[in-house]
């Protein structure tokens, strides 16, 4: 082999190594990019899930976070209380998993990964109603199950009510009692106030919240209960 041939082979080999190195660097950059994107997407879904579960917690609604095998990973106190009112033991993840399976045993349902499912409970003797809400909101194959007990009444944050409508402390407490289903005359007796005083406070509540009837006011308070 001549000197020129050996030099050409050396140059070709060097170019091959440089191309291989450049290709390897490109693959590594692509892998890091894809990994970063997946990490960002996972973090975003995690925040989305925490936003949903936080909202459910604020309104007094039980929630369960399930994995792909439909086993409970996370839950809140309201979920435990809901199952306990159904006569279930609900102190651990395995107990909650078993309780959920018994609750929906005779109801056609499919808790899909990434979804939110609402289980509406009426009484211990009635089958629950299951409503599925689409959209990817939970990460890594998990799903959220919300437990809505019709007997449970949610209530708004008192500080939020005062800030939104400029209520006095007495008006705020009256609004909270009304949201719980108490009648004005019952409230007057328990607080040892006259009917006139309660009616005056109720009239002020109507004016400040721009409502006209007690039912309308209670409905508004229910909607506001989702706020922090």
N, C-alpha and C positions, 0 to 999 in steps of 0.2 A: 504494500500500500504506500502510495506517495505521500509526501508531506502535505500536499494540498488536499488529498482525500481525507487524511487524518484530521486536518483542521476543519474540513466541512462536517465530518462526523461529530467533532467536538461541539461545533456551533449548533448543529441540529439537536444534539443531546441537551445542550444548555437551554435551547428554545423550548424543547419538550418539557424539561423540568419547570421552566418559568410558567409555561401554559398550565401544567398540572398544579403548580402552587396557586396560580391565579384562580383556577377552577375550584380548588379546595377552599380558598378564601371566600369565593362567591357562594359556595354551598353553605359554608359556616355562617356567613352573613344572612343568607336566606333562612337558615334554621333558627338563628337568633331572632330574626324578624317575626317568623311565624310563632315562635315561642312567646315573644313579647305580645303579639296580637292575641294569642290564646289566653295569656295571663290577664291582659286588659279586659277581654270579653268576660272572663270568669269573674274578675273583680266587679265588673259592671253588673253582672247578673246577681252577684252576692249582695251588692248595694240595693238592687231592685227588690230582692227578696226581703231584705231587712226593712225596707220601706213599707212593704205590704204587711209583714208580720207586726211591725211597730204600730201601724194603723189599726190592725185587728186588736192588738193589745189595748190601745187607747179607748176603743169603743166597747171594751169588755167582752170581746168575742174570743173564744178559744181557738187556738191554731196548733196544728201538728205539721212538722216537716218530715216527709218520708223519703227514703232512698229508693233505688230501682226495685228492690225486693218488697217494697211497701212496708218496710219496718220504720218505726218512729225514731228520728234522730234528735229532734228538738221539739219543745212544746212550751206552753205558758201555763200560769196558774189557773186561768179561766178554763183551759181544756181539762185540767184535772178536776176542777169543780163541776164541770158539765157532766163528766162521766160518773163522778161520785153521786150526783143527783139521779143518775140512771141506775144506781145501785152497784156500780163497778168499783173495783180497786184500781187506783190509777196513780201509784207512787213511783213507778219506774218505766223506762222505755218499753220493756217487754210487756208489762201490764197494760200500758196504753195501746200498744200494737194489738194485743189480744182483744181489748175493749172495742177498738175501732172495727176490727173484723167482725165481732159479734153484732155491733151496731148496724153495719151495712150488709150483713149476711144474706138477707132476703131482698136486697135492693140492687137492680142492675146498675153497676157503676164501674168506672175505669179511671183510676187516678194516674193520669198521664204525666211523664216527666216534663218539667218546665211549666206545668199548669197550676191553676188555682181551682180547687173544687169546694163548693159550699155544701155542707151537710146541715139541713134545717131540721131541728128536732122539735117535735110537738110535745108528746108525753111519752112515758116509758112504754106504754102499750101500743103506740102507733109507730108505723114504719117511717123512718126519716125520708125527706126528699133531698135528692142529690142533684146539684146543678154544677155543670162543668164550665169553667171560663178559660177560653183559649189564650194563647200568647205565651211566649217564653219569658218567664219571670223568675225562674229558679235555676241555679247552676248545677252542673255535674250530675244530671239525671235525677235530681230531687224534685219533689212536688210539694205543694202546700195544701193542706186540708183545713178549711175554716169550719168551726162548729158553732152554729147559730141556734141558740136555745131561745125559743119564742117566749119562754117565761122570764128570761133574763132581760132587765132593762138597763141600757147604757145611759151614761150621763156625761154632760159636757164638763170641760175643765172650768171651774169657777172663775179663775183668773182670766181665761179667754173670754168668758161672757162679759165680765166687767170691762175689759179692754175694748171689745167690739161694740158694745152698746152703751157704755157709760153707766152701768147699773150701780146702785148703792149696795152695801153689804146685805141689807134686808131683802132687797129685790132679787139679788143673786140667790140667796137661800130659798126664797119663795120659788124661783124658777127651777131650782134643783129638785125641790119637793114635787112640783107639778110634773116634771119630767119622769119622776119615779111612779107617777100614777095617783098621787094623793089629791083629794078634792080640797078646794079652798076652805070650806067650812071645817073639814077635818084638821087642816093645818091651823086654822084659827083656834080650835079647841086645844090642840097639842101645845101651841105656843102661848096659850092664855091671852089671846088678842081678840079684839072685837071684830065682828064681821065687816064693819065699816073700814077698819084699818087694813084688813086683808084685801078688801075690794079696791081700796085706794091704791095699794101697792100693785095689785093686778092691773088696774087701769094704767098705771105708770109703765108697767112692763109692756103692755100692748102698744103704748105710744112709742117707747124707745126701740122696740123691736119691729115696729111697723106691722103688727099683726092685729087682727080684730076679734078673734075667738080663741078660746083656750086650746082647742084641738089644733088650730093653726100654729099657735105658739109652741105646743109640745112637739109637733112635727119639725119645726125649725130647730128646736133644741136637739132633737135626734140627729138631724143632719150635721149640726155643729159638733157633735160628739166625736167626729173623726179628726177634729183639729187638735193640735198639741196643747 
